[in-house]
Amino acid sequence: MALPPRVKPPTDLSKFSGQDDTSTIEHVSRYLMQLGEASTDEAWRIRYFPLSLTGPAFTWFTSLPANSIRTWVELEQKFHSYFFMGTNEKKLVDLMSLRQRTNETPQEYLRRFRETKNLCYSLNLPDDQLPGMAIAGMQPNVREKLFGMDFDDLSQLSQRLAMMSNQAQGFRRDNRFQKGDVASEMYQSFLKEATEYDDEDEIAAAELV
């Protein structure tokens, strides 16, 4: 795939050889940042990744069988599996045991879920299975809002959570609920019972209606 005219090919990428103290996690994170706008497409991530390798790491890449890498996830997993030397690798049980904390918003929990998934180097799960696993660890009231919804990947789930949060903020800014009248007092009383999560305002407004 050719880059769009406005996107410049990456230059001066940090090199990973596998012979120093640079971790695979650090290298991938730095590589995606240096890739800039080109990192938005999976094909470009794969295409330019060998430019960030040198020495034994580049030799490893060139020795991969033809057509053995079809997705960025596969390439990243093979890279971590071959070069990762630390003890922080996570397993499926670590991912399934994650639970949303009392003082944690759904977005913060999902971010922690992503970080744990990225440490599961040898785990190969379809993208459409990850949202269900993430939702299973959320607080009951959040799971109820997402009940019956299907998501193709974590990005779609993240977008839905962001939409729910924006709706809650919209209710807060609505002048109809800021006036000193009976409706406002009722609304505020519902809010007092919904203090754990930002998006609980949506439920309070529905109760008021």
Biotite code that builds the C-alpha atoms (Angstrom):
import biotite.structure as struc

atoms = struc.array([
    struc.Atom([0.000, 0.000, 0.000], chain_id="A", res_id=1, res_name="MET", atom_name="CA", element="C"),
    struc.Atom([1.334, 3.398, -0.962], chain_id="A", res_id=2, res_name="ALA", atom_name="CA", element="C"),
    struc.Atom([1.318, 6.179, 1.607], chain_id="A", res_id=3, res_name="LEU", atom_name="CA", element="C"),
    struc.Atom([-1.059, 9.105, 0.968], chain_id="A", res_id=4, res_name="PRO", atom_name="CA", element="C"),
    struc.Atom([0.652, 12.238, -0.404], chain_id="A", res_id=5, res_name="PRO", atom_name="CA", element="C"),
    struc.Atom([0.370, 14.055, 2.915], chain_id="A", res_id=6, res_name="ARG", atom_name="CA", element="C"),
    struc.Atom([2.105, 11.254, 4.847], chain_id="A", res_id=7, res_name="VAL", atom_name="CA", element="C"),
    struc.Atom([5.892, 11.102, 4.646], chain_id="A", res_id=8, res_name="LYS", atom_name="CA", element="C"),
    struc.Atom([7.808, 7.814, 4.805], chain_id="A", res_id=9, res_name="PRO", atom_name="CA", element="C"),
    struc.Atom([9.450, 7.297, 8.217], chain_id="A", res_id=10, res_name="PRO", atom_name="CA", element="C"),
    struc.Atom([13.106, 8.202, 8.564], chain_id="A", res_id=11, res_name="THR", atom_name="CA", element="C"),
    struc.Atom([15.639, 7.826, 11.366], chain_id="A", res_id=12, res_name="ASP", atom_name="CA", element="C"),
    struc.Atom([13.714, 5.055, 13.111], chain_id="A", res_id=13, res_name="LEU", atom_name="CA", element="C"),
    struc.Atom([15.243, 3.742, 16.324], chain_id="A", res_id=14, res_name="SER", atom_name="CA", element="C"),
    struc.Atom([16.980, 0.431, 15.668], chain_id="A", res_id=15, res_name="LYS", atom_name="CA", element="C"),
    struc.Atom([16.470, -2.779, 17.621], chain_id="A", res_id=16, res_name="PHE", atom_name="CA", element="C"),
    struc.Atom([19.160, -5.435, 17.479], chain_id="A", res_id=17, res_name="SER", atom_name="CA", element="C"),
    struc.Atom([18.189, -7.722, 20.356], chain_id="A", res_id=18, res_name="GLY", atom_name="CA", element="C"),
    struc.Atom([21.680, -7.362, 21.804], chain_id="A", res_id=19, res_name="GLN", atom_name="CA", element="C"),
    struc.Atom([21.177, -4.513, 24.270], chain_id="A", res_id=20, res_name="ASP", atom_name="CA", element="C"),
    struc.Atom([18.860, -3.763, 27.200], chain_id="A", res_id=21, res_name="ASP", atom_name="CA", element="C"),
    struc.Atom([16.059, -2.323, 25.055], chain_id="A", res_id=22, res_name="THR", atom_name="CA", element="C"),
    struc.Atom([12.878, -4.301, 25.694], chain_id="A", res_id=23, res_name="SER", atom_name="CA", element="C"),
    struc.Atom([10.583, -5.387, 22.886], chain_id="A", res_id=24, res_name="THR", atom_name="CA", element="C"),
    struc.Atom([7.729, -3.442, 24.482], chain_id="A", res_id=25, res_name="ILE", atom_name="CA", element="C"),
    struc.Atom([9.780, -0.250, 24.524], chain_id="A", res_id=26, res_name="GLU", atom_name="CA", element="C"),
    struc.Atom([10.869, -0.723, 20.918], chain_id="A", res_id=27, res_name="HIS", atom_name="CA", element="C"),
    struc.Atom([7.361, -1.327, 19.559], chain_id="A", res_id=28, res_name="VAL", atom_name="CA", element="C"),
    struc.Atom([5.971, 1.655, 21.459], chain_id="A", res_id=29, res_name="SER", atom_name="CA", element="C"),
    struc.Atom([8.751, 3.932, 20.200], chain_id="A", res_id=30, res_name="ARG", atom_name="CA", element="C"),
    struc.Atom([8.389, 2.575, 16.661], chain_id="A", res_id=31, res_name="TYR", atom_name="CA", element="C"),
    struc.Atom([4.662, 3.364, 16.515], chain_id="A", res_id=32, res_name="LEU", atom_name="CA", element="C"),
    struc.Atom([5.278, 6.872, 17.844], chain_id="A", res_id=33, res_name="MET", atom_name="CA", element="C"),
    struc.Atom([8.015, 7.529, 15.299], chain_id="A", res_id=34, res_name="GLN", atom_name="CA", element="C"),
    struc.Atom([5.823, 6.147, 12.533], chain_id="A", res_id=35, res_name="LEU", atom_name="CA", element="C"),
    struc.Atom([3.367, 8.990, 13.130], chain_id="A", res_id=36, res_name="GLY", atom_name="CA", element="C"),
    struc.Atom([0.348, 9.095, 10.809], chain_id="A", res_id=37, res_name="GLU", atom_name="CA", element="C"),
    struc.Atom([1.546, 5.986, 9.003], chain_id="A", res_id=38, res_name="ALA", atom_name="CA", element="C"),
    struc.Atom([0.824, 3.972, 12.164], chain_id="A", res_id=39, res_name="SER", atom_name="CA", element="C"),
    struc.Atom([-2.919, 4.342, 11.576], chain_id="A", res_id=40, res_name="THR", atom_name="CA", element="C"),
    struc.Atom([-2.895, 1.565, 8.973], chain_id="A", res_id=41, res_name="ASP", atom_name="CA", element="C"),
    struc.Atom([-1.908, -1.994, 9.782], chain_id="A", res_id=42, res_name="GLU", atom_name="CA", element="C"),
    struc.Atom([-0.270, -2.541, 6.371], chain_id="A", res_id=43, res_name="ALA", atom_name="CA", element="C"),
    struc.Atom([2.081, 0.411, 6.887], chain_id="A", res_id=44, res_name="TRP", atom_name="CA", element="C"),
    struc.Atom([3.054, -0.825, 10.353], chain_id="A", res_id=45, res_name="ARG", atom_name="CA", element="C"),
    struc.Atom([4.116, -4.151, 8.859], chain_id="A", res_id=46, res_name="ILE", atom_name="CA", element="C"),
    struc.Atom([5.753, -2.631, 5.795], chain_id="A", res_id=47, res_name="ARG", atom_name="CA", element="C"),
    struc.Atom([8.111, -0.300, 7.684], chain_id="A", res_id=48, res_name="TYR", atom_name="CA", element="C"),
    struc.Atom([8.821, -2.462, 10.727], chain_id="A", res_id=49, res_name="PHE", atom_name="CA", element="C"),
    struc.Atom([11.984, -4.089, 9.263], chain_id="A", res_id=50, res_name="PRO", atom_name="CA", element="C"),
    struc.Atom([13.442, -0.591, 8.863], chain_id="A", res_id=51, res_name="LEU", atom_name="CA", element="C"),
    struc.Atom([13.512, -0.412, 12.674], chain_id="A", res_id=52, res_name="SER", atom_name="CA", element="C"),
    struc.Atom([15.562, -3.611, 12.975], chain_id="A", res_id=53, res_name="LEU", atom_name="CA", element="C"),
    struc.Atom([19.276, -4.164, 12.671], chain_id="A", res_id=54, res_name="THR", atom_name="CA", element="C"),
    struc.Atom([21.830, -6.924, 13.224], chain_id="A", res_id=55, res_name="GLY", atom_name="CA", element="C"),
    struc.Atom([20.403, -10.244, 14.509], chain_id="A", res_id=56, res_name="PRO", atom_name="CA", element="C"),
    struc.Atom([16.888, -8.782, 14.706], chain_id="A", res_id=57, res_name="ALA", atom_name="CA", element="C"),
    struc.Atom([16.905, -7.895, 10.999], chain_id="A", res_id=58, res_name="PHE", atom_name="CA", element="C"),
    struc.Atom([18.315, -11.334, 10.197], chain_id="A", res_id=59, res_name="THR", atom_name="CA", element="C"),
    struc.Atom([15.459, -12.904, 12.167], chain_id="A", res_id=60, res_name="TRP", atom_name="CA", element="C"),
    struc.Atom([12.895, -10.897, 10.206], chain_id="A", res_id=61, res_name="PHE", atom_name="CA", element="C"),
    struc.Atom([14.353, -11.812, 6.813], chain_id="A", res_id=62, res_name="THR", atom_name="CA", element="C"),
    struc.Atom([14.356, -15.499, 7.815], chain_id="A", res_id=63, res_name="SER", atom_name="CA", element="C"),
    struc.Atom([10.581, -15.570, 8.400], chain_id="A", res_id=64, res_name="LEU", atom_name="CA", element="C"),
    struc.Atom([8.800, -17.815, 5.867], chain_id="A", res_id=65, res_name="PRO", atom_name="CA", element="C"),
    struc.Atom([7.054, -16.048, 3.002], chain_id="A", res_id=66, res_name="ALA", atom_name="CA", element="C"),
    struc.Atom([3.397, -15.194, 3.683], chain_id="A", res_id=67, res_name="ASN", atom_name="CA", element="C"),
    struc.Atom([3.778, -16.198, 7.346], chain_id="A", res_id=68, res_name="SER", atom_name="CA", element="C"),
    struc.Atom([2.757, -12.728, 8.567], chain_id="A", res_id=69, res_name="ILE", atom_name="CA", element="C"),
    struc.Atom([-0.692, -11.492, 7.587], chain_id="A", res_id=70, res_name="ARG", atom_name="CA", element="C"),
    struc.Atom([-1.548, -9.052, 10.396], chain_id="A", res_id=71, res_name="THR", atom_name="CA", element="C"),
    struc.Atom([0.286, -6.602, 12.633], chain_id="A", res_id=72, res_name="TRP", atom_name="CA", element="C"),
    struc.Atom([-0.818, -8.605, 15.675], chain_id="A", res_id=73, res_name="VAL", atom_name="CA", element="C"),
    struc.Atom([0.890, -11.716, 14.302], chain_id="A", res_id=74, res_name="GLU", atom_name="CA", element="C"),
    struc.Atom([4.102, -9.808, 13.602], chain_id="A", res_id=75, res_name="LEU", atom_name="CA", element="C"),
    struc.Atom([4.156, -8.198, 17.039], chain_id="A", res_id=76, res_name="GLU", atom_name="CA", element="C"),
    struc.Atom([3.474, -11.522, 18.780], chain_id="A", res_id=77, res_name="GLN", atom_name="CA", element="C"),
    struc.Atom([6.265, -13.294, 16.880], chain_id="A", res_id=78, res_name="LYS", atom_name="CA", element="C"),
    struc.Atom([8.643, -10.413, 17.633], chain_id="A", res_id=79, res_name="PHE", atom_name="CA", element="C"),
    struc.Atom([7.865, -10.469, 21.366], chain_id="A", res_id=80, res_name="HIS", atom_name="CA", element="C"),
    struc.Atom([7.967, -14.253, 21.500], chain_id="A", res_id=81, res_name="SER", atom_name="CA", element="C"),
    struc.Atom([11.432, -14.438, 19.910], chain_id="A", res_id=82, res_name="TYR", atom_name="CA", element="C"),
    struc.Atom([13.169, -11.512, 21.620], chain_id="A", res_id=83, res_name="PHE", atom_name="CA", element="C"),
    struc.Atom([11.350, -10.895, 24.891], chain_id="A", res_id=84, res_name="PHE", atom_name="CA", element="C"),
    struc.Atom([13.578, -11.881, 27.794], chain_id="A", res_id=85, res_name="MET", atom_name="CA", element="C"),
    struc.Atom([11.687, -10.466, 30.777], chain_id="A", res_id=86, res_name="GLY", atom_name="CA", element="C"),
    struc.Atom([9.347, -12.078, 33.278], chain_id="A", res_id=87, res_name="THR", atom_name="CA", element="C"),
    struc.Atom([6.336, -9.802, 32.774], chain_id="A", res_id=88, res_name="ASN", atom_name="CA", element="C"),
    struc.Atom([4.514, -11.901, 30.195], chain_id="A", res_id=89, res_name="GLU", atom_name="CA", element="C"),
    struc.Atom([0.828, -12.333, 31.030], chain_id="A", res_id=90, res_name="LYS", atom_name="CA", element="C"),
    struc.Atom([-1.387, -15.363, 30.487], chain_id="A", res_id=91, res_name="LYS", atom_name="CA", element="C"),
    struc.Atom([-5.047, -15.855, 29.629], chain_id="A", res_id=92, res_name="LEU", atom_name="CA", element="C"),
    struc.Atom([-5.899, -16.247, 33.318], chain_id="A", res_id=93, res_name="VAL", atom_name="CA", element="C"),
    struc.Atom([-4.451, -12.773, 34.027], chain_id="A", res_id=94, res_name="ASP", atom_name="CA", element="C"),
    struc.Atom([-6.680, -11.283, 31.352], chain_id="A", res_id=95, res_name="LEU", atom_name="CA", element="C"),
    struc.Atom([-9.831, -13.067, 32.494], chain_id="A", res_id=96, res_name="MET", atom_name="CA", element="C"),
    struc.Atom([-9.269, -12.212, 36.160], chain_id="A", res_id=97, res_name="SER", atom_name="CA", element="C"),
    struc.Atom([-9.183, -8.438, 35.561], chain_id="A", res_id=98, res_name="LEU", atom_name="CA", element="C"),
    struc.Atom([-11.968, -6.545, 37.320], chain_id="A", res_id=99, res_name="ARG", atom_name="CA", element="C"),
    struc.Atom([-12.971, -2.899, 37.220], chain_id="A", res_id=100, res_name="GLN", atom_name="CA", element="C"),
    struc.Atom([-12.019, -1.192, 40.462], chain_id="A", res_id=101, res_name="ARG", atom_name="CA", element="C"),
    struc.Atom([-14.461, 0.804, 42.544], chain_id="A", res_id=102, res_name="THR", atom_name="CA", element="C"),
    struc.Atom([-12.760, 4.132, 41.840], chain_id="A", res_id=103, res_name="ASN", atom_name="CA", element="C"),
    struc.Atom([-11.995, 3.305, 38.184], chain_id="A", res_id=104, res_name="GLU", atom_name="CA", element="C"),
    struc.Atom([-14.002, 4.568, 35.213], chain_id="A", res_id=105, res_name="THR", atom_name="CA", element="C"),
    struc.Atom([-14.895, 2.140, 32.418], chain_id="A", res_id=106, res_name="PRO", atom_name="CA", element="C"),
    struc.Atom([-12.417, 3.900, 30.105], chain_id="A", res_id=107, res_name="GLN", atom_name="CA", element="C"),
    struc.Atom([-9.590, 3.545, 32.641], chain_id="A", res_id=108, res_name="GLU", atom_name="CA", element="C"),
    struc.Atom([-10.430, -0.124, 33.135], chain_id="A", res_id=109, res_name="TYR", atom_name="CA", element="C"),
    struc.Atom([-10.445, -0.732, 29.369], chain_id="A", res_id=110, res_name="LEU", atom_name="CA", element="C"),
    struc.Atom([-7.043, 0.954, 29.104], chain_id="A", res_id=111, res_name="ARG", atom_name="CA", element="C"),
    struc.Atom([-5.700, -1.407, 31.785], chain_id="A", res_id=112, res_name="ARG", atom_name="CA", element="C"),
    struc.Atom([-7.278, -4.349, 29.951], chain_id="A", res_id=113, res_name="PHE", atom_name="CA", element="C"),
    struc.Atom([-5.487, -3.325, 26.724], chain_id="A", res_id=114, res_name="ARG", atom_name="CA", element="C"),
    struc.Atom([-2.156, -3.023, 28.531], chain_id="A", res_id=115, res_name="GLU", atom_name="CA", element="C"),
    struc.Atom([-2.542, -6.504, 30.008], chain_id="A", res_id=116, res_name="THR", atom_name="CA", element="C"),
    struc.Atom([-3.527, -7.925, 26.612], chain_id="A", res_id=117, res_name="LYS", atom_name="CA", element="C"),
    struc.Atom([-0.392, -6.407, 25.069], chain_id="A", res_id=118, res_name="ASN", atom_name="CA", element="C"),
    struc.Atom([1.679, -8.373, 27.587], chain_id="A", res_id=119, res_name="LEU", atom_name="CA", element="C"),
    struc.Atom([0.088, -11.668, 26.482], chain_id="A", res_id=120, res_name="CYS", atom_name="CA", element="C"),
    struc.Atom([2.675, -12.269, 23.771], chain_id="A", res_id=121, res_name="TYR", atom_name="CA", element="C"),
    struc.Atom([1.887, -15.930, 23.141], chain_id="A", res_id=122, res_name="SER", atom_name="CA", element="C"),
    struc.Atom([-1.895, -15.513, 23.359], chain_id="A", res_id=123, res_name="LEU", atom_name="CA", element="C"),
    struc.Atom([-3.671, -15.420, 20.000], chain_id="A", res_id=124, res_name="ASN", atom_name="CA", element="C"),
    struc.Atom([-7.333, -14.492, 20.447], chain_id="A", res_id=125, res_name="LEU", atom_name="CA", element="C"),
    struc.Atom([-9.655, -13.189, 17.699], chain_id="A", res_id=126, res_name="PRO", atom_name="CA", element="C"),
    struc.Atom([-10.366, -9.465, 18.040], chain_id="A", res_id=127, res_name="ASP", atom_name="CA", element="C"),
    struc.Atom([-14.109, -10.035, 18.364], chain_id="A", res_id=128, res_name="ASP", atom_name="CA", element="C"),
    struc.Atom([-13.616, -12.122, 21.542], chain_id="A", res_id=129, res_name="GLN", atom_name="CA", element="C"),
    struc.Atom([-11.760, -9.425, 23.461], chain_id="A", res_id=130, res_name="LEU", atom_name="CA", element="C"),
    struc.Atom([-14.712, -7.013, 24.011], chain_id="A", res_id=131, res_name="PRO", atom_name="CA", element="C"),
    struc.Atom([-16.746, -9.751, 25.693], chain_id="A", res_id=132, res_name="GLY", atom_name="CA", element="C"),
    struc.Atom([-13.882, -10.588, 28.017], chain_id="A", res_id=133, res_name="MET", atom_name="CA", element="C"),
    struc.Atom([-13.407, -6.904, 28.873], chain_id="A", res_id=134, res_name="ALA", atom_name="CA", element="C"),
    struc.Atom([-17.129, -6.364, 29.534], chain_id="A", res_id=135, res_name="ILE", atom_name="CA", element="C"),
    struc.Atom([-17.213, -9.406, 31.836], chain_id="A", res_id=136, res_name="ALA", atom_name="CA", element="C"),
    struc.Atom([-14.818, -7.623, 34.184], chain_id="A", res_id=137, res_name="GLY", atom_name="CA", element="C"),
    struc.Atom([-16.774, -4.369, 34.367], chain_id="A", res_id=138, res_name="MET", atom_name="CA", element="C"),
    struc.Atom([-19.043, -3.288, 37.193], chain_id="A", res_id=139, res_name="GLN", atom_name="CA", element="C"),
    struc.Atom([-22.622, -4.703, 36.980], chain_id="A", res_id=140, res_name="PRO", atom_name="CA", element="C"),
    struc.Atom([-24.278, -1.362, 36.174], chain_id="A", res_id=141, res_name="ASN", atom_name="CA", element="C"),
    struc.Atom([-21.881, -0.830, 33.253], chain_id="A", res_id=142, res_name="VAL", atom_name="CA", element="C"),
    struc.Atom([-22.450, -4.359, 31.960], chain_id="A", res_id=143, res_name="ARG", atom_name="CA", element="C"),
    struc.Atom([-26.190, -3.739, 31.974], chain_id="A", res_id=144, res_name="GLU", atom_name="CA", element="C"),
    struc.Atom([-25.785, -0.778, 29.624], chain_id="A", res_id=145, res_name="LYS", atom_name="CA", element="C"),
    struc.Atom([-23.771, -2.897, 27.208], chain_id="A", res_id=146, res_name="LEU", atom_name="CA", element="C"),
    struc.Atom([-26.031, -5.951, 27.400], chain_id="A", res_id=147, res_name="PHE", atom_name="CA", element="C"),
    struc.Atom([-26.973, -7.318, 23.996], chain_id="A", res_id=148, res_name="GLY", atom_name="CA", element="C"),
    struc.Atom([-24.448, -5.188, 22.091], chain_id="A", res_id=149, res_name="MET", atom_name="CA", element="C"),
    struc.Atom([-21.913, -6.783, 19.766], chain_id="A", res_id=150, res_name="ASP", atom_name="CA", element="C"),
    struc.Atom([-18.448, -5.318, 19.183], chain_id="A", res_id=151, res_name="PHE", atom_name="CA", element="C"),
    struc.Atom([-15.923, -6.371, 16.551], chain_id="A", res_id=152, res_name="ASP", atom_name="CA", element="C"),
    struc.Atom([-12.925, -5.236, 18.584], chain_id="A", res_id=153, res_name="ASP", atom_name="CA", element="C"),
    struc.Atom([-11.823, -3.188, 21.593], chain_id="A", res_id=154, res_name="LEU", atom_name="CA", element="C"),
    struc.Atom([-11.835, 0.018, 19.550], chain_id="A", res_id=155, res_name="SER", atom_name="CA", element="C"),
    struc.Atom([-15.584, -0.225, 18.989], chain_id="A", res_id=156, res_name="GLN", atom_name="CA", element="C"),
    struc.Atom([-16.121, -0.881, 22.688], chain_id="A", res_id=157, res_name="LEU", atom_name="CA", element="C"),
    struc.Atom([-13.955, 2.131, 23.546], chain_id="A", res_id=158, res_name="SER", atom_name="CA", element="C"),
    struc.Atom([-16.014, 4.326, 21.206], chain_id="A", res_id=159, res_name="GLN", atom_name="CA", element="C"),
    struc.Atom([-19.242, 3.174, 22.868], chain_id="A", res_id=160, res_name="ARG", atom_name="CA", element="C"),
    struc.Atom([-17.885, 3.920, 26.345], chain_id="A", res_id=161, res_name="LEU", atom_name="CA", element="C"),
    struc.Atom([-16.772, 7.370, 25.176], chain_id="A", res_id=162, res_name="ALA", atom_name="CA", element="C"),
    struc.Atom([-20.260, 8.019, 23.794], chain_id="A", res_id=163, res_name="MET", atom_name="CA", element="C"),
    struc.Atom([-21.842, 7.020, 27.102], chain_id="A", res_id=164, res_name="MET", atom_name="CA", element="C"),
    struc.Atom([-19.477, 9.341, 28.960], chain_id="A", res_id=165, res_name="SER", atom_name="CA", element="C"),
    struc.Atom([-20.250, 12.245, 26.584], chain_id="A", res_id=166, res_name="ASN", atom_name="CA", element="C"),
    struc.Atom([-23.977, 11.716, 27.088], chain_id="A", res_id=167, res_name="GLN", atom_name="CA", element="C"),
    struc.Atom([-23.481, 11.904, 30.834], chain_id="A", res_id=168, res_name="ALA", atom_name="CA", element="C"),
    struc.Atom([-21.526, 15.150, 30.533], chain_id="A", res_id=169, res_name="GLN", atom_name="CA", element="C"),
    struc.Atom([-24.263, 16.549, 28.304], chain_id="A", res_id=170, res_name="GLY", atom_name="CA", element="C"),
    struc.Atom([-26.842, 15.913, 31.000], chain_id="A", res_id=171, res_name="PHE", atom_name="CA", element="C"),
    struc.Atom([-24.664, 17.731, 33.498], chain_id="A", res_id=172, res_name="ARG", atom_name="CA", element="C"),
    struc.Atom([-24.451, 20.810, 31.277], chain_id="A", res_id=173, res_name="ARG", atom_name="CA", element="C"),
    struc.Atom([-28.161, 20.821, 30.428], chain_id="A", res_id=174, res_name="ASP", atom_name="CA", element="C"),
    struc.Atom([-29.607, 24.056, 31.859], chain_id="A", res_id=175, res_name="ASN", atom_name="CA", element="C"),
    struc.Atom([-32.965, 22.376, 32.426], chain_id="A", res_id=176, res_name="ARG", atom_name="CA", element="C"),
    struc.Atom([-31.405, 20.468, 35.291], chain_id="A", res_id=177, res_name="PHE", atom_name="CA", element="C"),
    struc.Atom([-29.523, 23.410, 36.760], chain_id="A", res_id=178, res_name="GLN", atom_name="CA", element="C"),
    struc.Atom([-32.498, 25.562, 37.719], chain_id="A", res_id=179, res_name="LYS", atom_name="CA", element="C"),
    struc.Atom([-33.681, 25.782, 41.285], chain_id="A", res_id=180, res_name="GLY", atom_name="CA", element="C"),
    struc.Atom([-37.014, 24.028, 40.765], chain_id="A", res_id=181, res_name="ASP", atom_name="CA", element="C"),
    struc.Atom([-38.620, 20.759, 41.776], chain_id="A", res_id=182, res_name="VAL", atom_name="CA", element="C"),
    struc.Atom([-37.329, 18.924, 38.689], chain_id="A", res_id=183, res_name="ALA", atom_name="CA", element="C"),
    struc.Atom([-33.791, 20.006, 39.462], chain_id="A", res_id=184, res_name="SER", atom_name="CA", element="C"),
    struc.Atom([-34.091, 18.890, 43.081], chain_id="A", res_id=185, res_name="GLU", atom_name="CA", element="C"),
    struc.Atom([-35.378, 15.496, 41.977], chain_id="A", res_id=186, res_name="MET", atom_name="CA", element="C"),
    struc.Atom([-32.577, 15.160, 39.457], chain_id="A", res_id=187, res_name="TYR", atom_name="CA", element="C"),
    struc.Atom([-29.918, 16.053, 42.019], chain_id="A", res_id=188, res_name="GLN", atom_name="CA", element="C"),
    struc.Atom([-31.358, 13.522, 44.447], chain_id="A", res_id=189, res_name="SER", atom_name="CA", element="C"),
    struc.Atom([-30.895, 10.810, 41.835], chain_id="A", res_id=190, res_name="PHE", atom_name="CA", element="C"),
    struc.Atom([-27.314, 11.950, 41.281], chain_id="A", res_id=191, res_name="LEU", atom_name="CA", element="C"),
    struc.Atom([-26.512, 11.507, 44.966], chain_id="A", res_id=192, res_name="LYS", atom_name="CA", element="C"),
    struc.Atom([-27.295, 7.807, 44.524], chain_id="A", res_id=193, res_name="GLU", atom_name="CA", element="C"),
    struc.Atom([-25.070, 7.553, 41.448], chain_id="A", res_id=194, res_name="ALA", atom_name="CA", element="C"),
    struc.Atom([-21.655, 8.711, 42.596], chain_id="A", res_id=195, res_name="THR", atom_name="CA", element="C"),
    struc.Atom([-19.431, 5.798, 41.596], chain_id="A", res_id=196, res_name="GLU", atom_name="CA", element="C"),
    struc.Atom([-19.219, 6.432, 37.859], chain_id="A", res_id=197, res_name="TYR", atom_name="CA", element="C"),
    struc.Atom([-19.415, 9.484, 35.653], chain_id="A", res_id=198, res_name="ASP", atom_name="CA", element="C"),
    struc.Atom([-21.879, 7.913, 33.249], chain_id="A", res_id=199, res_name="ASP", atom_name="CA", element="C"),
    struc.Atom([-24.414, 7.187, 36.010], chain_id="A", res_id=200, res_name="GLU", atom_name="CA", element="C"),
    struc.Atom([-25.994, 10.571, 35.249], chain_id="A", res_id=201, res_name="ASP", atom_name="CA", element="C"),
    struc.Atom([-27.593, 8.957, 32.218], chain_id="A", res_id=202, res_name="GLU", atom_name="CA", element="C"),
    struc.Atom([-29.429, 6.487, 34.450], chain_id="A", res_id=203, res_name="ILE", atom_name="CA", element="C"),
    struc.Atom([-30.490, 9.255, 36.835], chain_id="A", res_id=204, res_name="ALA", atom_name="CA", element="C"),
    struc.Atom([-31.927, 11.280, 33.968], chain_id="A", res_id=205, res_name="ALA", atom_name="CA", element="C"),
    struc.Atom([-33.838, 8.241, 32.703], chain_id="A", res_id=206, res_name="ALA", atom_name="CA", element="C"),
    struc.Atom([-35.251, 7.675, 36.183], chain_id="A", res_id=207, res_name="GLU", atom_name="CA", element="C"),
    struc.Atom([-36.345, 11.304, 36.320], chain_id="A", res_id=208, res_name="LEU", atom_name="CA", element="C"),
    struc.Atom([-38.154, 11.020, 32.990], chain_id="A", res_id=209, res_name="VAL", atom_name="CA", element="C"),
])
